[in-house]
């Protein structure tokens, strides 16, 4: 599981040393468009690794969808800036 691997790599500990994660899936829009609503970020902050956003992007067409956690602003997240940067990089690539 991605969360466990991130926790091990970052030495995350719930309540003491939490880590936020921004997950990016890259691939053809046809491979992710039908399940973006089913893949959601965390709704609570009760993990050592918080999946704060899941970004789906098609590197060829530039199509992009981002699902963000509802608590991102309360926890100091700048997720919109990350998503915008990824979209700019993809746009420059095309």
C-alpha positions in Angstrom: 0.0 0.0 0.0 1.3 3.5 -0.9 0.6 4.9 2.6 2.7 2.3 4.4 5.6 2.8 1.9 5.5 6.5 2.4 5.3 6.2 6.2 8.4 3.9 6.2 10.4 6.2 3.9 9.5 9.4 5.7 9.5 7.9 9.3 6.0 9.2 9.8 4.4 8.6 13.2 0.7 9.4 13.8 0.3 12.3 16.2 4.0 13.1 16.3 5.3 13.3 12.8 2.6 13.4 10.1 3.3 13.6 6.4 1.1 14.9 3.7 1.1 13.1 0.3 0.0 14.4 -3.1 -0.5 11.3 -5.3 -0.3 11.7 -9.1 -1.6 9.1 -11.6 -0.3 9.6 -15.1 -1.9 7.8 -18.1 -4.4 8.0 -20.8 -7.6 9.7 -19.7 -9.5 6.6 -20.9 -7.8 4.5 -18.2 -8.8 6.8 -15.3 -11.8 8.9 -16.3 -14.5 6.3 -15.2 -13.2 5.9 -11.6 -11.9 9.3 -10.5 -15.0 9.7 -8.2 -14.2 6.4 -6.5 -10.6 7.3 -5.6 -10.8 9.9 -2.9 -8.2 11.5 -0.6 -8.5 11.1 3.2 -11.5 12.6 4.9 -9.9 12.7 8.3 -6.5 13.5 9.6 -6.2 10.2 11.6 -3.2 8.7 9.8 0.5 9.2 9.9 0.5 9.8 6.1 -2.4 12.0 4.9 -3.4 11.5 1.3 -4.3 15.1 0.7 -4.9 15.0 -3.0 -5.1 12.6 -5.9 -4.3 14.1 -9.3 -5.2 12.2 -12.5 -3.5 13.5 -15.6 -3.1 12.5 -19.3 0.3 13.6 -20.5 -0.7 13.5 -24.1 -4.0 15.3 -24.1 -3.4 17.5 -21.0 -6.7 16.3 -19.4 -6.5 16.6 -15.7 -8.7 16.0 -12.6 -7.8 16.6 -8.9 -9.6 15.3 -5.9 -8.6 17.2 -2.8 -9.1 16.5 0.9 -11.7 18.8 2.6 -9.3 19.8 5.4 -6.3 21.0 3.2 -6.6 24.7 4.0 -7.1 24.1 7.8 -3.8 22.1 7.8 -1.8 24.7 5.8 -1.9 22.9 2.5 -1.0 24.6 -0.8 -2.5 21.8 -2.9 -4.0 24.1 -5.6 -0.5 25.5 -6.3 0.9 22.0 -6.7 -1.9 21.0 -9.1 -1.5 24.2 -11.1 2.3 23.6 -11.4 1.7 20.0 -12.7 -0.8 21.3 -15.2 1.6 24.0 -16.4 4.4 21.5 -16.8 2.1 19.2 -18.8 0.8 22.0 -20.9 4.4 23.2 -21.7 5.3 19.6 -22.6 2.4 19.4 -25.2 
